[in-house]
Each structure stands twice: as structure tokens, then as C-alpha cells.
Amino acid sequence: MFWRKKKTAESRSELPPDQAPIPGILRWGIDHPGITHSLPNISRENWSLVIDGEVEAPLTLRWKDFLALPQVEVVSDFHCVEGWSVLKQRWEGVLFSTIQDRVKPKSVEFAWFECSDGYTTSLPLKDLQGGDVILARRLNGEDLSQPLGGPMRLVVPQRYAYKSPMWLTRITFSRRDKLGFWERGYYSNTADVWRNDRYRTDT
């Protein structure tokens, strides 16, 4: 396994609009209600991630394959659309850009994400290029627990946390965008934390 420590980009000193700090990320199904009655229970031995769509080299990763990719550490703030933030969280895993470079997307602009609990979301590729966008397997020095999306989740710090899907199973690169689980309802599809961009305005 390769390892390089990723220095964090210089961050803004203030919280995004209408956010308040709390000590730790709320645990799904414990501190925060989930979207299903029970959480996905995925062992590392049975874990896999499919990366497909309009790419030159589709890929299916098992856990050992994921660990063999270049590993990084990033420190970033975590912002929930409900108004709470957790500052300076230390994530370890694989940069999204590493995955993108491996599969070589064609002329696409979006990535679609599917999760074990049925959750879905999408993001423009331009939002996934930052050096702090990570497929995370560890948080603050510990393996990522099941209620926080373990064994692996996506983390996109500059977007509200519903754009950081947990229990990720598939990434599909596409020319067209689709609305995910919350975006089909009342949350914004762009979810920019610094613009207070929480809710859909086209409904």
C-alpha cells in the first residue's frame, strides 16, 4: 500500500452561513434517523465498489484492491444541511481523482452514486476535483464505523453532507445529470455550503 500525506488547502476561518459547530459527526441510525429501518452491514471481505458508465476502463474494486491504491490523509470540515458542522475532521482513504484517473472517463460531466441502503446522489465532476474529496475508510485515526458509512464513504467537504454518500457501492460516469434521493424532494442539487444553497427553488 502506498501512502502520502495530503496537506489541507488553506480553509476559510468562518463557518458557512447558518451553521453551528458540534463536537462530532452524528451517527446514522443512532444520533440521526436513517432512511431505512436497519443500516447496511458490509464486511470488508464482502465489500466491492463498481465504477462504470462512459469510461474507457471500467473497474470493480475489492477491499484489497482499494487498499492497494495510493492512500492519503486530508483534514476538512463537515457540514450537514440541517445546520450543524464538525470542524477539522481527519479522513484517510483514496482521492476521488485517483479513481477517475484509473477509469478514464470519456466526455462526461457528472458522476452518479449508489449506496447499499438505496440512497443515491450525483455531483458534477468539477465538484469532485478538489484535493479534499476522498473515498474515506478511516476517520480521526479509527476505521470508519458502520453508523458513519463504513467501511467506506465519499466525503465532499464543500457541499452539504447529503452529497457525501455512505456505504457506497457504485460510481457511474455520465454525460447527463440525475436527481438523487433528497434532490428529488426538497434539497438543492448543487448544495454549496458557502452559498447557503440548501433547498430546491424549482418546485
C-alpha positions as a Markdown table, in Angstrom:
| # | Residue | x | y | z |
|---|---|---|---|---|
| 1 | Met | 0.0 | 0.0 | 0.0 |
| 2 | Phe | 1.3 | 3.4 | -1.0 |
| 3 | Trp | 0.9 | 6.3 | 1.4 |
| 4 | Arg | 1.3 | 10.0 | 1.1 |
| 5 | Lys | 0.1 | 12.6 | 3.5 |
| 6 | Lys | -2.1 | 15.3 | 1.9 |
| 7 | Lys | -1.7 | 18.8 | 3.2 |
| 8 | Thr | -5.0 | 20.5 | 3.5 |
| 9 | Ala | -5.8 | 23.6 | 1.5 |
| 10 | Glu | -5.9 | 26.8 | 3.4 |
| 11 | Ser | -9.5 | 27.0 | 4.6 |
| 12 | Arg | -11.8 | 29.9 | 5.4 |
| 13 | Ser | -11.8 | 30.9 | 9.0 |
| 14 | Glu | -15.5 | 31.2 | 9.5 |
| 15 | Leu | -18.3 | 28.7 | 9.3 |
| 16 | Pro | -20.6 | 28.7 | 6.3 |
| 17 | Pro | -23.9 | 30.7 | 6.7 |
| 18 | Asp | -26.4 | 29.4 | 9.3 |
| 19 | Gln | -24.1 | 26.6 | 10.6 |
| 20 | Ala | -23.2 | 25.9 | 14.2 |
| 21 | Pro | -20.3 | 23.7 | 15.4 |
| 22 | Ile | -20.9 | 20.5 | 17.3 |
| 23 | Pro | -18.3 | 18.1 | 18.8 |
| 24 | Gly | -18.7 | 15.1 | 16.4 |
| 25 | Ile | -20.5 | 13.8 | 13.3 |
| 26 | Leu | -23.9 | 12.4 | 14.2 |
| 27 | Arg | -24.1 | 8.6 | 13.7 |
| 28 | Trp | -26.7 | 7.4 | 11.3 |
| 29 | Gly | -29.4 | 5.3 | 12.9 |
| 30 | Ile | -28.2 | 6.3 | 16.4 |
| 31 | Asp | -28.0 | 10.1 | 16.7 |
| 32 | His | -29.8 | 10.7 | 13.5 |
| 33 | Pro | -32.6 | 8.7 | 11.8 |
| 34 | Gly | -31.7 | 6.7 | 8.7 |
| 35 | Ile | -33.7 | 6.3 | 5.5 |
| 36 | Thr | -34.2 | 2.5 | 6.2 |
| 37 | His | -35.1 | 0.6 | 9.4 |
| 38 | Ser | -31.6 | -1.0 | 9.6 |
| 39 | Leu | -28.1 | 0.0 | 8.5 |
| 40 | Pro | -26.2 | -1.9 | 5.8 |
| 41 | Asn | -23.9 | -4.4 | 7.4 |
| 42 | Ile | -21.0 | -4.8 | 5.0 |
| 43 | Ser | -17.8 | -6.7 | 5.9 |
| 44 | Arg | -14.6 | -5.7 | 4.3 |
| 45 | Glu | -14.4 | -9.3 | 2.9 |
| 46 | Asn | -17.7 | -8.8 | 1.1 |
| 47 | Trp | -17.2 | -5.2 | 0.1 |
| 48 | Ser | -16.9 | -4.1 | -3.5 |
| 49 | Leu | -17.2 | -0.9 | -5.5 |
| 50 | Val | -18.2 | -0.8 | -9.2 |
| 51 | Ile | -17.0 | 2.1 | -11.3 |
| 52 | Asp | -18.6 | 2.2 | -14.7 |
| 53 | Gly | -20.6 | 4.2 | -17.2 |
| 54 | Glu | -19.0 | 6.2 | -20.0 |
| 55 | Val | -15.4 | 5.3 | -19.2 |
| 56 | Glu | -12.5 | 3.6 | -21.1 |
| 57 | Ala | -11.6 | 1.2 | -18.3 |
| 58 | Pro | -14.5 | 0.1 | -16.0 |
| 59 | Leu | -13.4 | -1.2 | -12.7 |
| 60 | Thr | -14.6 | -3.3 | -9.8 |
| 61 | Leu | -12.6 | -2.9 | -6.6 |
| 62 | Arg | -12.5 | -5.4 | -3.7 |
| 63 | Trp | -11.2 | -4.2 | -0.4 |
| 64 | Lys | -7.6 | -5.4 | -1.0 |
| 65 | Asp | -7.7 | -3.5 | -4.3 |
| 66 | Phe | -8.9 | -0.4 | -2.6 |
| 67 | Leu | -6.1 | -0.6 | 0.0 |
| 68 | Ala | -3.5 | -1.0 | -2.9 |
| 69 | Leu | -4.4 | 2.4 | -4.3 |
| 70 | Pro | -2.4 | 5.5 | -3.2 |
| 71 | Gln | -3.7 | 6.4 | 0.3 |
| 72 | Val | -3.9 | 10.0 | 1.6 |
| 73 | Glu | -4.9 | 11.9 | 4.6 |
| 74 | Val | -7.0 | 15.1 | 4.4 |
| 75 | Val | -8.3 | 17.4 | 7.1 |
| 76 | Ser | -11.6 | 19.1 | 6.3 |
| 77 | Asp | -14.8 | 20.5 | 7.9 |
| 78 | Phe | -18.0 | 18.5 | 7.6 |
| 79 | His | -21.3 | 20.4 | 7.1 |
| 80 | Cys | -24.8 | 19.0 | 7.4 |
| 81 | Val | -27.7 | 20.7 | 5.7 |
| 82 | Glu | -29.6 | 20.6 | 9.0 |
| 83 | Gly | -27.3 | 23.4 | 10.3 |
| 84 | Trp | -24.5 | 21.6 | 12.2 |
| 85 | Ser | -20.8 | 21.4 | 11.4 |
| 86 | Val | -17.9 | 19.4 | 12.7 |
| 87 | Leu | -14.5 | 21.1 | 12.2 |
| 88 | Lys | -11.1 | 19.6 | 11.3 |
| 89 | Gln | -12.0 | 16.0 | 10.7 |
| 90 | Arg | -9.1 | 13.8 | 9.7 |
| 91 | Trp | -10.1 | 11.4 | 6.9 |
| 92 | Glu | -7.9 | 8.7 | 5.4 |
| 93 | Gly | -8.5 | 6.9 | 2.1 |
| 94 | Val | -8.3 | 7.4 | -1.7 |
| 95 | Leu | -8.8 | 10.7 | -3.5 |
| 96 | Phe | -11.7 | 10.7 | -6.0 |
| 97 | Ser | -9.3 | 12.0 | -8.6 |
| 98 | Thr | -7.3 | 8.8 | -8.3 |
| 99 | Ile | -10.3 | 6.7 | -9.1 |
| 100 | Gln | -11.2 | 9.0 | -12.0 |
| 101 | Asp | -7.7 | 8.7 | -13.4 |
| 102 | Arg | -7.9 | 4.9 | -13.3 |
| 103 | Val | -11.1 | 4.5 | -15.2 |
| 104 | Lys | -10.5 | 7.3 | -17.7 |
| 105 | Pro | -14.0 | 8.9 | -18.2 |
| 106 | Lys | -14.9 | 10.0 | -21.7 |
| 107 | Ser | -16.6 | 13.3 | -22.5 |
| 108 | Val | -18.7 | 13.3 | -19.3 |
| 109 | Glu | -19.7 | 15.9 | -16.8 |
| 110 | Phe | -21.3 | 14.0 | -13.9 |
| 111 | Ala | -20.9 | 11.1 | -11.5 |
| 112 | Trp | -23.9 | 9.2 | -10.1 |
| 113 | Phe | -23.5 | 7.4 | -6.8 |
| 114 | Glu | -25.5 | 4.4 | -5.5 |
| 115 | Cys | -25.4 | 3.0 | -1.9 |
| 116 | Ser | -26.2 | -0.2 | -0.1 |
| 117 | Asp | -29.3 | 1.3 | 1.6 |
| 118 | Gly | -30.8 | 2.5 | -1.6 |
| 119 | Tyr | -29.5 | 6.1 | -1.3 |
| 120 | Thr | -28.5 | 7.9 | -4.4 |
| 121 | Thr | -27.0 | 11.3 | -5.3 |
| 122 | Ser | -25.0 | 12.9 | -8.1 |
| 123 | Leu | -22.3 | 15.5 | -8.5 |
| 124 | Pro | -20.7 | 17.4 | -11.4 |
| 125 | Leu | -17.1 | 16.2 | -12.0 |
| 126 | Lys | -15.9 | 19.8 | -11.4 |
| 127 | Asp | -17.1 | 19.5 | -7.8 |
| 128 | Leu | -15.1 | 16.3 | -7.3 |
| 129 | Gln | -11.7 | 17.5 | -8.4 |
| 130 | Gly | -10.6 | 19.1 | -5.1 |
| 131 | Gly | -7.7 | 17.7 | -3.2 |
| 132 | Asp | -10.0 | 17.2 | -0.2 |
| 133 | Val | -12.6 | 15.0 | -2.0 |
| 134 | Ile | -11.9 | 11.5 | -0.7 |
| 135 | Leu | -13.3 | 8.0 | -0.6 |
| 136 | Ala | -12.7 | 7.6 | 3.1 |
| 137 | Arg | -12.1 | 4.4 | 5.1 |
| 138 | Arg | -10.8 | 6.0 | 8.3 |
| 139 | Leu | -11.9 | 9.0 | 10.5 |
| 140 | Asn | -9.8 | 10.6 | 13.2 |
| 141 | Gly | -7.4 | 7.6 | 13.4 |
| 142 | Glu | -10.1 | 4.9 | 13.5 |
| 143 | Asp | -11.7 | 2.6 | 10.9 |
| 144 | Leu | -14.9 | 4.2 | 9.7 |
| 145 | Ser | -17.7 | 2.8 | 11.7 |
| 146 | Gln | -21.0 | 1.4 | 10.3 |
| 147 | Pro | -23.1 | 4.3 | 11.5 |
| 148 | Leu | -20.8 | 6.8 | 9.8 |
| 149 | Gly | -20.9 | 5.0 | 6.5 |
| 150 | Gly | -18.2 | 2.3 | 7.0 |
| 151 | Pro | -16.4 | 0.6 | 5.7 |
| 152 | Met | -16.1 | 3.4 | 3.1 |
| 153 | Arg | -17.9 | 6.6 | 2.1 |
| 154 | Leu | -17.4 | 9.6 | -0.1 |
| 155 | Val | -16.6 | 12.9 | 1.5 |
| 156 | Val | -17.1 | 16.2 | -0.4 |
| 157 | Pro | -16.3 | 19.0 | 2.1 |
| 158 | Gln | -17.5 | 22.0 | 0.1 |
| 159 | Arg | -21.0 | 20.5 | -0.3 |
| 160 | Tyr | -23.6 | 19.7 | 2.3 |
| 161 | Ala | -23.3 | 16.1 | 3.7 |
| 162 | Tyr | -26.1 | 14.6 | 1.7 |
| 163 | Lys | -23.6 | 14.9 | -1.2 |
| 164 | Ser | -21.2 | 12.6 | 0.8 |
| 165 | Pro | -22.9 | 9.3 | 0.4 |
| 166 | Met | -22.3 | 6.4 | 2.8 |
| 167 | Trp | -22.0 | 2.7 | 2.1 |
| 168 | Leu | -21.1 | 3.4 | -1.5 |
| 169 | Thr | -21.4 | 0.5 | -3.9 |
| 170 | Arg | -21.3 | 2.1 | -7.4 |
| 171 | Ile | -20.0 | 5.2 | -9.2 |
| 172 | Thr | -21.3 | 5.8 | -12.7 |
| 173 | Phe | -19.8 | 8.4 | -15.0 |
| 174 | Ser | -22.4 | 10.0 | -17.3 |
| 175 | Arg | -23.0 | 12.9 | -19.7 |
| 176 | Arg | -26.3 | 13.6 | -18.1 |
| 177 | Asp | -27.2 | 14.6 | -14.5 |
| 178 | Lys | -29.9 | 12.8 | -12.5 |
| 179 | Leu | -31.6 | 13.9 | -9.3 |
| 180 | Gly | -30.8 | 11.7 | -6.3 |
| 181 | Phe | -32.8 | 10.6 | -3.2 |
| 182 | Trp | -33.1 | 14.0 | -1.4 |
| 183 | Glu | -32.7 | 16.1 | -4.6 |
| 184 | Arg | -36.0 | 14.7 | -6.0 |
| 185 | Gly | -37.7 | 16.1 | -2.9 |
| 186 | Tyr | -36.7 | 19.5 | -1.4 |
| 187 | Tyr | -32.9 | 19.7 | -1.2 |
| 188 | Ser | -30.8 | 21.6 | -3.7 |
| 189 | Asn | -28.9 | 19.7 | -6.3 |
| 190 | Thr | -25.9 | 22.0 | -6.0 |
| 191 | Ala | -25.7 | 22.1 | -2.2 |
| 192 | Asp | -22.9 | 24.7 | -2.0 |
| 193 | Val | -22.3 | 25.3 | 1.7 |
| 194 | Trp | -20.8 | 28.8 | 1.3 |
| 195 | Arg | -23.9 | 30.0 | -0.7 |
| 196 | Asn | -26.3 | 28.6 | 1.9 |
| 197 | Asp | -27.7 | 26.6 | -1.0 |
| 198 | Arg | -30.0 | 24.1 | 0.9 |
| 199 | Tyr | -33.3 | 23.9 | -0.8 |
| 200 | Arg | -34.7 | 23.4 | -4.3 |
| 201 | Thr | -36.1 | 26.6 | -5.8 |
| 202 | Asp | -37.8 | 25.0 | -8.9 |
| 203 | Thr | -40.7 | 23.2 | -7.0 |
